[in-house]
Amino acid sequence: MNNRILVTYASRAGSTAGVAEAIGKTLIGKGLQVDVLPMQDVKDLSPYRAVVAGSAIRGQKWLPEAMQFLSDHRSELSRKPFAAFMVCITLSMTNAGQYLEGLKSWMSPVRDLVHPVSEGYFAGALDFSKLPFSLNVLAMRFVVLIGVWKQGDHRDWSAIHAWAESLPSRLLQ
Ligand SMILES: Cc1cc2nc3c(=O)[nH]c(=O)nc-3n(C[C@H](O)[C@H](O)[C@H](O)COP(=O)(O)O)c2cc1C
């Protein structure tokens, strides 16, 4: 089998897509063949030696379409090296470190389906102009209003790059 890697993602407002692209670029920079695709465009995992999958977090969970992807491809993913990442706003807080351990439990439903060889946890972005109205978005606006979270792009490109750099040795043993 070749060493082609799939980096696939579920994103609603684009920040997780950007994280996936950055992971893909780092892997390409390490000489690997990489496809970066939204989960809905992935039909067949057979061309890939390994898979990296990530989702935006909503309500402390991976997006439903991301969980559906894992469930649909569970048996094939279980036979390949698999790494998982999440993108959320909690990690943008100045005291994010104190939440990291608790936040790892948001990955439990993922682990229950497919065991990752590595997990990445990244701060995302919040831009209400990119989000259609919903009660959940309204609730998020309230949390921002009271100062818990801030709008803006909080992605830490060096943390994303560092995690991506660690992947080849774990995915292609
Ligand atoms: C409706 C809604 C619910 C969210 N729920 C959470 C949450 O429970 N915990 C968290 O840390 N971030 C939460 N976020 C923040 C997103 O995870 C963050 O903005 C992420 O970067 C969005 O990714 P995307 O741009 O790929 O959609 C929520 C955002 C929205 C709009």
The ligand as a MOL file (V3000), in Angstrom:
LIG
                    3D

  0  0  0     0  0            999 V3000
M  V30 BEGIN CTAB
M  V30 COUNTS 31 33 0 0 0
M  V30 BEGIN ATOM
M  V30 1 C -23.5570 26.8670 18.3410 0
M  V30 2 C -22.1380 26.7100 18.7950 0
M  V30 3 C -21.8250 25.8740 19.8630 0
M  V30 4 C -20.5050 25.7450 20.2960 0
M  V30 5 N -20.2430 24.9450 21.3760 0
M  V30 6 C -18.9730 24.9230 21.8710 0
M  V30 7 C -18.6800 24.1760 23.0580 0
M  V30 8 O -19.5310 23.4910 23.6330 0
M  V30 9 N -17.4210 24.2270 23.5250 0
M  V30 10 C -16.4200 24.9580 22.9250 0
M  V30 11 O -15.3080 24.9880 23.4210 0
M  V30 12 N -16.6630 25.6280 21.7550 0
M  V30 13 C -17.9100 25.6340 21.2410 0
M  V30 14 N -18.1820 26.3490 20.1090 0
M  V30 15 C -17.0870 27.0320 19.4200 0
M  V30 16 C -16.6150 26.2820 18.1600 0
M  V30 17 O -16.1470 24.9940 18.4640 0
M  V30 18 C -15.5020 27.0860 17.4920 0
M  V30 19 O -16.0310 28.3470 17.1300 0
M  V30 20 C -14.9170 26.3690 16.3030 0
M  V30 21 O -13.7380 27.0650 15.8840 0
M  V30 22 C -15.9160 26.2970 15.1600 0
M  V30 23 O -15.3590 25.5670 14.0870 0
M  V30 24 P -15.7940 25.8240 12.5540 0
M  V30 25 O -15.3960 27.2450 12.2400 0
M  V30 26 O -14.9950 24.8260 11.8030 0
M  V30 27 O -17.2470 25.5790 12.4700 0
M  V30 28 C -19.4710 26.4540 19.6350 0
M  V30 29 C -19.7880 27.2760 18.5420 0
M  V30 30 C -21.0980 27.4140 18.1340 0
M  V30 31 C -21.4120 28.3320 16.9770 0
M  V30 END ATOM
M  V30 BEGIN BOND
M  V30 1 1 1 2
M  V30 2 1 2 3
M  V30 3 2 2 30
M  V30 4 2 3 4
M  V30 5 1 4 5
M  V30 6 1 4 28
M  V30 7 2 5 6
M  V30 8 1 6 7
M  V30 9 1 6 13
M  V30 10 2 7 8
M  V30 11 1 7 9
M  V30 12 1 9 10
M  V30 13 2 10 11
M  V30 14 1 10 12
M  V30 15 2 12 13
M  V30 16 1 13 14
M  V30 17 1 14 15
M  V30 18 1 14 28
M  V30 19 1 15 16
M  V30 20 1 16 17
M  V30 21 1 16 18
M  V30 22 1 18 19
M  V30 23 1 18 20
M  V30 24 1 20 21
M  V30 25 1 20 22
M  V30 26 1 22 23
M  V30 27 1 23 24
M  V30 28 2 24 25
M  V30 29 1 24 26
M  V30 30 1 24 27
M  V30 31 2 28 29
M  V30 32 1 29 30
M  V30 33 1 30 31
M  V30 END BOND
M  V30 END CTAB
M  END
